[in-house]
Amino acid sequence: MRHHKKLGQGKIMFKGYTFHKFPIQLDKKDYDEVISLIAAKLRPFPNTSLYLLKNENSQFSPGFSDLDFLVVNDNPDEKIRKVLELSNYDGKIMFNLGDSAKFVCGEQIAMSKPTRLSVEFRHWDDIGIHTVRQLYKIVLTKNIDVRYVVHKLNGLKHGYPKHMLKMIGLETRNKIIDFINHLNNLRKNWFNQRLKENLNEIIFLLNRAIELQEFSIKFLNEYYLRNYLNSRIEGKYCLIDKNFPIIFKKAENYFAESERLYKKYNRIICIFPPEFLSLLSEYSFYNGKISNYLAKNLDIKLHNINKKYVYHSRERIEFYNHHSEYCFKYNLGYGPLINFDLHSRKFGLRKVHKALFSDILERAKIRRIILNSI
């Protein structure tokens, strides 16, 4: 049975997984209409710029691809938020502009491409940790929001900068290329294949993603140790977070250890090498919402970033802290990045860093679980 154009919101149980929120068939015209709609809404506002964020290496797949807009405005008052009809749903979180930002309307502003150093640090604090946490949650709970999961898997395609990909052995590099080809084919041919084929392909991609992320954790750890850190870190440490606690310790298989803890406590607890806490710990020495959160929740504070690169980590966390304060002040969720869901026809922003407001009792419970597990 082929896909119906409006399959949309139903749930399907398949091989122990729950699949829901299926893509709806769209075409380029639907995307163009949205861009025109947002531009028309924002043009009346002075000193406002609208950019469409694009990744030049990403495949455009109507029905799966989303639209990410950067709205630049020095004073985003209630009127502009009301015009955008913002609603709280899972939008896409981004701190970097990606490969290109296409000007749509308003006042053009100068933008520069990220440097190699910026790209590598982003992979460390965003893709290296944040993406793994999301992937573990999907696989361990077996709850598959199809559009969201395919979107996240697509993000893994950019998990290695080109210069780092060249350092990887041929066997693993071929697995990465095979993963990308399978994913591109799924996004391209979803509406032309049987549903069973597509669901099997998602399960295959998730299992392959776990395998590749296991390699990635170990590869990145050695890469950053060799290039940016003063020394290895011995011992076991933790980040007490209400939603996604992390244990930093050596493990033979990081996913297998997280899976063991999930089966025991029914809670997602990610495991990373101790060296992965180096950048987070460096961030905790500054002032601001993100730094204060890390200082409160990390059970160790140390300087392990090579002094040649401390300035860059300082620039990044100062931006993150400023970004967070700005978003909190104007109730803008994670930031001036607007995601448009073509399926629900709604704009959206996530609410500000829920983890910043962890409940004290919940934190104590998580601390007990972590202490018992390590």
VEXTIGU-237463 format. One line per 10 residues: number of its first residue (from 0); for each residue x, y, z of C-alpha. Coordinates in steps of 0.1 Angstrom, whole numbers, plus 5000, padded with zeros to 4 digits. Last residue first. Layout:
<nodes>
NUM) X/Y/Z ~ ...
</nodes>
This chain:
<nodes>
373) 5289/5052/5391 ~ 5253/5041/5390 ~ 5244/5048/5427 ~ 5258/5083/5425 ~ 5239/5089/5393 ~ 5206/5077/5408 ~ 5211/5098/5440 ~ 5219/5129/5420 ~ 5188/5124/5398 ~ 5166/5123/5429
363) 5183/5154/5444 ~ 5177/5172/5411 ~ 5141/5162/5411 ~ 5137/5176/5446 ~ 5153/5209/5437 ~ 5132/5214/5405 ~ 5152/5223/5374 ~ 5148/5259/5362 ~ 5178/5262/5339 ~ 5169/5229/5323
353) 5139/5245/5307 ~ 5162/5266/5285 ~ 5138/5293/5273 ~ 5106/5282/5256 ~ 5110/5267/5221 ~ 5100/5289/5192 ~ 5073/5283/5166 ~ 5055/5294/5135 ~ 5025/5274/5126 ~ 5011/5258/5094
343) 5008/5225/5112 ~ 5025/5205/5084 ~ 5046/5234/5070 ~ 5062/5238/5104 ~ 5079/5272/5103 ~ 5110/5277/5125 ~ 5119/5311/5138 ~ 5154/5319/5150 ~ 5156/5350/5171 ~ 5165/5330/5202
333) 5159/5299/5224 ~ 5125/5310/5236 ~ 5119/5347/5227 ~ 5104/5359/5260 ~ 5120/5394/5255 ~ 5142/5394/5285 ~ 5147/5356/5285 ~ 5159/5356/5249 ~ 5183/5385/5255 ~ 5197/5368/5286
323) 5202/5335/5268 ~ 5219/5352/5238 ~ 5242/5372/5261 ~ 5251/5340/5279 ~ 5257/5320/5247 ~ 5277/5349/5232 ~ 5299/5352/5263 ~ 5302/5314/5262 ~ 5315/5314/5227 ~ 5339/5344/5231
313) 5353/5328/5263 ~ 5358/5294/5245 ~ 5377/5313/5218 ~ 5399/5332/5242 ~ 5408/5299/5260 ~ 5422/5286/5228 ~ 5460/5293/5232 ~ 5456/5286/5269 ~ 5449/5249/5262 ~ 5415/5240/5276
303) 5417/5220/5308 ~ 5407/5246/5334 ~ 5387/5228/5361 ~ 5353/5229/5379 ~ 5338/5197/5391 ~ 5303/5186/5401 ~ 5286/5203/5371 ~ 5251/5214/5379 ~ 5255/5248/5396 ~ 5285/5260/5376
293) 5268/5248/5344 ~ 5236/5267/5352 ~ 5256/5298/5361 ~ 5275/5297/5329 ~ 5243/5293/5308 ~ 5225/5321/5326 ~ 5254/5345/5328 ~ 5288/5349/5345 ~ 5320/5330/5335 ~ 5339/5301/5351
283) 5312/5275/5340 ~ 5322/5278/5303 ~ 5356/5262/5311 ~ 5337/5233/5327 ~ 5315/5228/5297 ~ 5347/5228/5275 ~ 5365/5202/5296 ~ 5334/5180/5303 ~ 5341/5159/5272 ~ 5375/5149/5286
273) 5357/5126/5311 ~ 5344/5104/5282 ~ 5307/5105/5277 ~ 5277/5086/5292 ~ 5242/5098/5287 ~ 5215/5092/5313 ~ 5180/5088/5298 ~ 5157/5075/5326 ~ 5138/5042/5332 ~ 5162/5035/5361
263) 5175/5000/5354 ~ 5167/4997/5317 ~ 5179/5033/5311 ~ 5211/5027/5330 ~ 5220/4996/5309 ~ 5211/5016/5277 ~ 5235/5044/5288 ~ 5263/5018/5293 ~ 5256/5002/5259 ~ 5257/5037/5243
253) 5291/5045/5258 ~ 5308/5012/5249 ~ 5341/5004/5266 ~ 5334/5032/5291 ~ 5355/5060/5306 ~ 5336/5084/5327 ~ 5315/5116/5324 ~ 5280/5110/5335 ~ 5253/5132/5320 ~ 5218/5140/5332
243) 5192/5149/5305 ~ 5159/5163/5316 ~ 5165/5173/5352 ~ 5202/5180/5347 ~ 5229/5170/5372 ~ 5261/5170/5352 ~ 5284/5143/5364 ~ 5320/5132/5372 ~ 5340/5100/5372 ~ 5378/5099/5375
233) 5408/5108/5354 ~ 5409/5137/5329 ~ 5434/5136/5301 ~ 5457/5166/5296 ~ 5461/5201/5284 ~ 5433/5200/5258 ~ 5429/5216/5224 ~ 5446/5196/5196 ~ 5454/5161/5209 ~ 5426/5159/5234
223) 5402/5174/5209 ~ 5410/5146/5184 ~ 5411/5119/5209 ~ 5376/5128/5222 ~ 5363/5134/5187 ~ 5373/5099/5176 ~ 5358/5082/5207 ~ 5325/5100/5206 ~ 5324/5097/5168 ~ 5328/5059/5169
213) 5299/5055/5192 ~ 5280/5081/5170 ~ 5286/5058/5140 ~ 5272/5028/5157 ~ 5242/5047/5171 ~ 5236/5062/5136 ~ 5237/5027/5120 ~ 5210/5015/5144 ~ 5189/5046/5137 ~ 5194/5043/5100
203) 5183/5006/5100 ~ 5152/5015/5120 ~ 5144/5043/5096 ~ 5148/5020/5066 ~ 5125/4994/5081 ~ 5099/5021/5085 ~ 5104/5032/5049 ~ 5100/4997/5034 ~ 5069/4991/5055 ~ 5053/5023/5042
193) 5057/5013/5006 ~ 5078/5036/4984 ~ 5071/5065/4962 ~ 5062/5091/4989 ~ 5094/5084/5008 ~ 5117/5085/4977 ~ 5138/5116/4982 ~ 5140/5115/5020 ~ 5147/5078/5021 ~ 5172/5080/4993
183) 5191/5108/5011 ~ 5191/5087/5043 ~ 5204/5056/5026 ~ 5231/5076/5008 ~ 5242/5094/5040 ~ 5245/5061/5059 ~ 5265/5045/5030 ~ 5289/5075/5031 ~ 5293/5072/5069 ~ 5298/5034/5065
173) 5324/5040/5038 ~ 5343/5065/5061 ~ 5342/5038/5088 ~ 5359/5013/5066 ~ 5384/5038/5051 ~ 5397/5051/5083 ~ 5389/5087/5094 ~ 5413/5116/5091 ~ 5398/5128/5058 ~ 5364/5133/5076
163) 5381/5158/5099 ~ 5389/5182/5070 ~ 5354/5178/5057 ~ 5338/5188/5090 ~ 5321/5157/5106 ~ 5286/5155/5120 ~ 5271/5172/5089 ~ 5252/5140/5079 ~ 5241/5138/5115 ~ 5217/5166/5109
153) 5198/5144/5084 ~ 5193/5119/5113 ~ 5177/5148/5133 ~ 5153/5157/5105 ~ 5145/5120/5099 ~ 5137/5118/5136 ~ 5116/5149/5137 ~ 5095/5140/5107 ~ 5090/5104/5118 ~ 5082/5111/5155
143) 5095/5077/5165 ~ 5091/5066/5201 ~ 5115/5036/5206 ~ 5123/5051/5241 ~ 5159/5040/5239 ~ 5164/5049/5202 ~ 5149/5083/5203 ~ 5164/5093/5237 ~ 5198/5081/5226 ~ 5196/5103/5194
133) 5187/5134/5213 ~ 5215/5130/5238 ~ 5240/5123/5210 ~ 5229/5155/5193 ~ 5236/5177/5224 ~ 5270/5162/5232 ~ 5293/5161/5202 ~ 5269/5180/5179 ~ 5266/5210/5201 ~ 5296/5215/5225
123) 5323/5198/5205 ~ 5309/5201/5170 ~ 5305/5239/5177 ~ 5342/5240/5189 ~ 5353/5224/5156 ~ 5332/5248/5134 ~ 5345/5279/5154 ~ 5381/5268/5149 ~ 5375/5263/5112 ~ 5361/5298/5110
113) 5323/5304/5107 ~ 5313/5325/5077 ~ 5309/5362/5081 ~ 5278/5383/5081 ~ 5272/5419/5072 ~ 5237/5432/5076 ~ 5210/5438/5049 ~ 5181/5458/5060 ~ 5146/5444/5054 ~ 5139/5415/5031
103) 5149/5380/5021 ~ 5187/5377/5025 ~ 5200/5342/5022 ~ 5221/5330/5051 ~ 5248/5305/5041 ~ 5269/5276/5054 ~ 5254/5273/5089 ~ 5243/5304/5108 ~ 5253/5290/5141 ~ 5234/5289/5174
93) 5206/5267/5162 ~ 5176/5250/5178 ~ 5148/5238/5155 ~ 5112/5242/5166 ~ 5093/5219/5188 ~ 5061/5237/5197 ~ 5052/5268/5215 ~ 5033/5292/5193 ~ 5044/5324/5176 ~ 5017/5343/5157
83) 5044/5362/5137 ~ 5024/5393/5140 ~ 5020/5388/5177 ~ 5058/5385/5182 ~ 5063/5418/5162 ~ 5037/5436/5182 ~ 5049/5424/5216 ~ 5083/5440/5212 ~ 5114/5427/5195 ~ 5138/5455/5202
73) 5170/5453/5183 ~ 5155/5432/5155 ~ 5172/5405/5134 ~ 5149/5376/5123 ~ 5168/5345/5112 ~ 5146/5321/5094 ~ 5147/5283/5093 ~ 5125/5264/5068 ~ 5119/5227/5072 ~ 5128/5199/5048
63) 5108/5167/5053 ~ 5077/5171/5031 ~ 5097/5186/5003 ~ 5132/5172/5003 ~ 5160/5197/4997 ~ 5193/5179/5002 ~ 5217/5196/5026 ~ 5253/5205/5015 ~ 5246/5242/5010 ~ 5230/5245/5044
53) 5204/5273/5044 ~ 5192/5300/5067 ~ 5166/5323/5052 ~ 5172/5359/5064 ~ 5149/5386/5076 ~ 5160/5420/5088 ~ 5141/5445/5110 ~ 5151/5481/5115 ~ 5115/5492/5108 ~ 5086/5468/5109
43) 5062/5469/5079 ~ 5082/5443/5060 ~ 5078/5416/5086 ~ 5044/5402/5077 ~ 5050/5403/5040 ~ 5084/5385/5044 ~ 5067/5358/5064 ~ 5041/5352/5038 ~ 5065/5353/5009 ~ 5087/5326/5025
33) 5057/5305/5033 ~ 5045/5307/4997 ~ 5079/5296/4984 ~ 5078/5266/5007 ~ 5044/5255/4994 ~ 5055/5260/4958 ~ 5085/5237/4963 ~ 5062/5207/4968 ~ 5044/5190/4997 ~ 5034/5155/5006
23) 5027/5151/5042 ~ 5053/5137/5065 ~ 5044/5112/5092 ~ 5037/5123/5128 ~ 5038/5089/5143 ~ 5058/5057/5146 ~ 5058/5035/5178 ~ 5086/5010/5177 ~ 5085/4973/5188 ~ 5089/4960/5152
13) 5061/4983/5139 ~ 5033/5000/5158 ~ 5016/5028/5137 ~ 5002/5061/5149 ~ 4981/5085/5128 ~ 4991/5122/5123 ~ 4998/5128/5087 ~ 4987/5102/5062 ~ 4973/5131/5040 ~ 4990/5123/5007
3) 4982/5086/5011 ~ 5013/5065/5011 ~ 5014/5034/4989 ~ 5000/5000/5000
</nodes>
